[in-house]
């Protein structure tokens, strides 16, 4: 079966005013030599860790690594071998008030929370209204932020234990904690409105990129900081995002090789400082770095959960009061556009970046496939991330309750007499989920051995996104996000 090469998403070129200087982009991506597969930076600007006005996100579940994170041991030997690579596979929200307060109180310490502490999103079974849709979206975003902070706290605990003893048992526990945290985070990725969004967006606080900057990740930059121990400096929490966050943590705990991805001209290779690191010292530095990264993630996770907390002045109030005095959304339609824009995560990031680039469907991949563009190669968790992204989309489109219960965009479609479109979109979503589940081997392997199955996932997701960016926005009189304007694939 022939495959039509989709056109590259041109959002980056269409936003000239927000484009980064080429030299800075190349530096961030660590491209010191020409490569076949190049990943343009995302639409968000590159932030260095400071919010508007230069203030650090305070974090409710932990402190930044320079004030409360685990301190590097400074040992130059021992601590065991580097960890081996592992394969990862009505209601107004009052019910979540106590749970979020419990999850976001205190600084550091305490047992990991989640599940029983972050109460399920209240389900409203009454007649549909746009105000109820915004309330449901806000409560779901609050719930995901609460659950992620709980997982970030557990990740911080495991990373601290690894820093104390960089042996395989603690490394395995850290890998498991990362996989659990990423499952929740990949659902939360779809809720990129409000505090998680770029500060160029209404209410944005840049928190998403501070937690997970993919695809802006530089392995070489991480390795240079392993040598320099920049992770132990007070300035680490305000350093470039391409060597911090959950993506950096993945490399540090899942990759056990002793090589590096820097060119021969990099100081760590030209001076021989990388080669001088023994296996024990490398393992210990990776563990210390992972602990610093986890502490930083926990601080950002706390800031995100607290930003959504259901209290006066929180972002939840700003969203639910759209058109009724909200300082962020003058009209209800403004808020609905912001929430619907977030659903396009599955069109750009999931379809185009996570699938299209590795498959060679974008113009920035000059070879038949670009496996280096896969999202989570070290943990081999890219398939699990796709599954969680679709789960997050379902929460927003259908409802955040168990089995898709609650108010969602499908209810809005039914309210305006477009039940057929709602059913077709739900069927397409189920088809995409089935296609992902059919990847019985990691996508990192399937790309090389069973490409047709990966293409089937791409095509199934495209069937959903085609409905999203054509019929849904037209039927509900929503605006296309700028990332999809002029995109004809």
Secondary structure, DSSP 8 states (H G I E B T S, - for coil): ----------HHHH-GGG---HHHHHHHHT--S--SB-----SS----S--GGG-----SS---TTTTS-------S-S-S-----------SGGGHHHHHHHT-SSS-S----TTSS-------S---HHHHHHHHHHHHHHHHHHHHHHHHHHHHHHHHHHH--SHHHHHHHHHHHHHHHHHHHHHTT--SGGGS-TTSTT---HHHHH--TTS--HHHHHHHHHHTGGGSGGGGGS-GGGSHHHHHHHHHH---S---S-TTSHHHHSSTTTT--HHHHHHHHHHHHHHHHHHHHHHHHHHHHHH-SSTTSHHHHHHTTTTT-SS-SSHHHHHHHHHHHHTHIIIIIIIIIIITTTT-STTB-SS--GGG-S-TTTT-HHHHHHHHHHHHHHHHT-SSGGG-S--HHHHHHHTT-HHHHHHHHHHHHHHHHHHHT--S-HHHHHHH-HHHHHHHHHHHHHHHHHIIIIIHHHTT----GGGTT---
